[in-house]
Amino acid sequence: MTAVALRAARALHLAALALAAAALCGGCAQDTASPFSAVVVAWDASSQQYKLAQVPITTITSLRSMQGSSGDITAGGTARLYTQDVDAFGASVSSLRTKAFISAPGPVTLEYNTANGLIYPEDYDALELLSFYAALEKARAEIAGWGFTNMNAVPIYAHVDLLNEQGLSPLADGELFLEPLNAFFLPAVSAQQQLPPQMNLGAVAHAIGLQAWQQIVWEGEPVDPALSLEATDPDALTAVHAALSVRLGIADFLGALVTQDPRWFDHSLQQTAGARALDQLRCGSSAMLQALDVPDDQVPYAPYPLGTVLAFSLWDAASSGEPVSVASGVIAALPGILSAIQANGDKLDLTQTLDAIVAASTSDQQGILCGEFLDRFQALGITDLPTCDTIGVVAPSTSCQ
């Protein structure tokens, strides 16, 4: 168990002992529906740390089985997600779910106690699931307030034995959302994690950012439509790689803004602390541009470096202006990004994407965003954005040039 989780579990154990001393019936509480308040591991923005805290829960219809309008949780089961299935012609989220699950996850039974209307998880598993649900509610509410109002409630699978053809998880470290199955996956705790990502509010908000991209930009498809063009279109590989970075960059920005923490990722993986931090200057480079064209069978594409440049640009713009306006502009830009991709033969163009974000933003933010993008992405050949031609560009306080 990780350090943060261990401290939380010990504190939870002491709370459980206190409840027992008060002659409460452990684990025998009747099923409960929202609204209620619960003790969970939660992010405290004022102290910049995770700790046990009392938080309101508003969307659960069955606490015992962890079902609610934000999503239903099931656990266990075995799934194998193979590239050949994901890439197969006509593959859909529904068909991939059917093919991937060798044994289906089953219902959960959350053990908890109550005292004066307050819910106390009885064990670590209950603490983990309830902490995730609290973070999910908070992140969904924040991002819906920025414009993602038609957000789907997708399945939530906990502790599935999930592997690809290489015997590895198809999810990168710290990731919770898997597009081909359009679902959240809560991994078993590993020794590398300081804080399990399912308890990390930033990681949950990041996952919702990926969900928004799939739902709006991919129109619910399990993969980037440009993948079907790679064999016949030499520009498709570049588009696929750029899209990987853009969606991760947008998701990282949303994770930072929901938590107001530019280093939200570090809480879960100290081993890579700072790799995606947004409190230091991030600049595009010619190496990032060259990497877009390299086939994955030669060198697997690393999407986070370029994605972090976009996330930093958005974070820096939010820090210089109105954060909510920048976030709202990013969400509002997603349909415009889709339109640009479709007009470009299902391929994302980085210039068109950045321009769509500027165009969808409020007038008071456009000049700031123009300054950010034109400075940070110049090394990738982006020297002009059409929307910026008639706008007074605001130079960023720190420059990549």
N, C-alpha and C positions, 0 to 999 in steps of 0.2 A: 504494500500500500504506500502511496506517495506521502511526502511529509505533510503537505497541507491536508490531504484526506485523512491521514493518521491523526493529526491534531483535532480535526473536526469529529472523527469517530470517537476519540477519547472524551471530548467535550459532550458529545451526544450520549455516550455511556453514562457520564455523570448525571446528565439531565434525566436519563431513564431511571437511574437509581433514585433520584429525587422523586420522580413520579411514583415509583414503587413504594417508596416510604410514605407517600401520601395515599397509599392503598388504592391506587388505580389498577385497573385490570389490563395488564400488558397484552397488546395484540388482539383484544376482544372488542374493540370499539366497532360500532356499527358503521356501515358505509356512509360516506359523507360527500356532499356536493358543495360547490362554491356558492357563495363567497365564504372564505375562511382565511385565517392566517396560519402560517406554518414556520417552523424553524428549519432553515436550509443554509447551505453554503452560498453566500451572496457577495457580490462586489460592492464595496463601500468606496464610492468615488472620493469622498472627503479624506479618507485615510489612505487611499490607493492600495487597498489590500482586500483579500477575500477572507471572510470570517463567518461564523454562525450568526445568523440574524433572523429576526421575525419579519416575514414579508407577506403581503396579501396575495392570495391565489383566487382568480376570478373566473376561470373558464373550465374547470374540472366538473364533469357531471357524475363521475364515479371515482372517488379517491382510491377505493380498494383495488380496482382494476386499472387505474390510471388511464381513464378515458375522458375526453373532453373536446371542446370545439377547436382547441389549438392543435389537436392530434391525439391519436390513440397509441399507447405503448404496448408492444408485445415483446417477448424475450426468448432467447435461445434459438435453436434451429441451426441448420447448416445451409450455406449458400456458396455456389461457385459461379463467378462471373468471368466468362472467357471472352477475349477480344474478338474471336471469330464469330461469336454470337452477337456481340454488340455491333459489329461492323456488317452483319448480314443484311442483305437487301430486305426492306420491309420490317425490320425490327422495330418494336414499339416498347414503351415502358411496360405495358401489360404483358406482352409476350416474353419479355426479358425477366420479369418477376416470376412468371410461371416456369420458365426454363432454369432460372438460377437457383430457386429454393429446392434443395433436395429433401429437406424436412422443414416444415413451416415453424416459425416462432409461435410460442403459445402464450396464453394470457398470463399476466402478472398478478400477484396477490401482495399488495403493499401492506406491511405490518406497521402500525402506528398506534400511538396513545393520544388521548385528548385531556386537556386540563383548562378549564375556564374558556372553552372554545378555541384554544390554541392547539394545533396539530404538532406532535413530536414524532418524527420517524423513529422506528424502534431499532433498526439495524442499518448497516452501511448501505445495503442495496436500496433500502427505502430512502435514505438520505440522498443517494446519488440520483435516483429517478425524480424525486420531488425537487431537488435543486435544479436539475435540468429543466423541469417543467416551469419552474419559476422564472428561470432565465429565458426560456422560450416565450413565455407570456410577455415579459418585459421587452424583449427584442422585437417581437411581432408588433406590439403596441407602438413602439417608437418608429419603426420603419413604415407601418401603416399610416402613421401621422405625417410621414414625409411623402406619401402618395401611393404606396403599394397597398391599396385598399382592397383589391380583389385577391389577396393572397390565399392560395389553397392550403388546406390542412392536409399534410401528407403523412404516410405511415411513419412510425417511429419504432425502430428495431433495436433492442438492447442486447448486447453480448452475443451476437450471431457469430458462428464460426464462418467467417467470410474470407474467401481466398480467390486469387486469380490463377491462371494457368502456370504461373511461376511459383505458386505456393506462398504468395505474399498478399497482404491486404491491398485491394484496389484503391483504398483511401490513403492519401498522403498523411504524414504525421500532423495531428491537430485538426484534420478535416472531419466533418460530421455529415456532410450531404453528398450523396452519390447520385449523379444525374441519370445514368442509365436505368436506375430503379426508382428514381424520383422519390427518395426517402431519406430520412435521417437514420444514421447508424451510430449507436453509442458503443464505442469499443470497450473491451475489458481493460482495466487499468494496467498500464505497463510500468516497468521500472524507470523508463526514460522520462516519464511525465511528472512534473512537479505538482501540477493541478490537472486532473482529468479534464479534457476539453469540453465534455458535456456539463461540467460545472463552471466553465469559463464563459462569462457573458459575451465577451468579444468573439469567441469561437462560434457561439450560437448565432450571434448577429451576422458574422461572416457567412455562416451556412445559409441563412435566409437570403443574403445577397446572391449566393449561387442559385438558390431556388428562384429568385426573381428573374435572373438571367435566363434560366431554362424556361420558365413559364412564359415570359414575354418575348425574349429575343429568339429563343429556339421554338417558340409556340408549342411547348410541351414535348418536343421530340427528345429522344434519349441522348442524342449526340449532336454535335455541330453539323448542320447540313453540308458544310463545305468538305467534310470527310469523304463524301461520295464523289467528289470532283477530282480528287488527287491524281487518279490515274490518267486523266485527260487534260487537266489544267495545271500548267506549271506554277501558277500563282496561288493555287489552293493551299499548298503546304504553308506558305507564308501567312495566309489568312487564318488557317487553323491555329498556328502558333501564336499569332497576334491576339486572336480571340481568347485563347487560354489565359494570356497575361492580362488582358483587359478585364475579363470577368473576375479574376482573382484580385486584381487591383481595386476594382469597385467594391468587392466583398471585404477586403482588408480595410478600406476606408470606412465602410459602414460599421465594422467591428470596433474601430477606433472611436467613431463618433458616438455610438451607443454607450460605450464605457467612459468616454472622455479620457481615454488612455492610449497614447500613441505606441505603447509597448504592450498591448493586451496579449500578444502572442507569447511573450516571454514567460508569463505565469504558468503556462503549460509545458514549455520546452526550454528550460534554462540552458541546455546544451547548445542551442542555436540562438542564444540571447542576442538581440540586436539585428538579426538577419533581415527582419522585416519591420524594424522600428521606424516610426515616422517622425521622430524628433531630431533627425539629422538629415542633412542635405542629400537628396537622391537625384542623380542625373542620368539621362540616357547616354548610351555610348555606341560607338561603331560596332563593338563586339556584339551588343544586343541586336543590332540591325542584321549583322551577318548570321547570327544564330537562327534567325527566322527562316532562312532558306536551307538549313542543313537537315537532311532526312534523319528521322529518329533512329533508323537502324544503323546510322553512322555514329551520331551523338544524340542521345535522348534530350529533347528540348527541356530546358529548365525555365518554367514560366514566371517564377516569383521575382527575379531581378527586374524585369521590365514592368511587371505588375506593381512592384513596390514604387517605381518611379511615378506611375499614375496615382497610386494611393497617396504618396507624399504630396503630389501636386494638388490633389483635392483637399488633403488635410491642411496644407499650407494656405490654400485659398480660404478654407473655412476659418482658420485661425486669424486671417487678415480681414475677414468680412463677417457675414452672418452664417454660422454653421448650418442652421436649419435650411436656409435658402440654398446652400450648396448641395446638401443632401437631397432636398426636394428636386433640384435641377437634375441631379444624377438619375433619380427614379423617373422623372418626367422624360429624360432623354432615351430611355430604353426602347419605346416604340419608334422613335426617330432612328435609332441605331438599327433596329430591325428593317425599317424602310430602306435605309442606305445599303444594308447588306443585300436585300432582295434586288434592289436596283443594280447592284454590282455582281449579279450572277451568283448569289448565295455566299459571297465572300466578304469578310470584314476587311475594311480598309482603315488603317489607323488614323489617317488624317480626317476622313469622314466621321469616324467615331468621336474624336476629340471635338470636332466642329459641332456634332450633334449635341454634345454636352453643353457647349457654350450657348448654342441656339435655344436650348430648352431652359436655360437658367434665367433668373431675373436680371433686369437691366443693370442693377447695382452690383451684380456679381460677375457679369460678363467680362468687363475689362480686367478684373483680377484673374479670372480663369485664362483669358487670352495671354496675359503675361506669364502665368505659370506654364502653360502648355508650350508656348513658343520658345521659352527658355529651356525647359527640362528636356524637350524632345528634339532640339535642334540637331543633335548628333545623329539622330535617326532620320534626318533629311526632311523634317517638318519645319518649314520656314514660313508657311502661310496657312491661315485658316480663313475660309471665305467670310464667316460671320464676323471675324475680327477686323476685316478691312474697313468697316464703317464705325468701329468702336474705338474709343480711346483706350489703348492698351496700358495697363498698370504694371510696371516692372516689379517683380518680386523683390523683397528686401535682401535676399541672398540669391546670387546668380550662379548658374553652371558655366557661364562663359568666361 
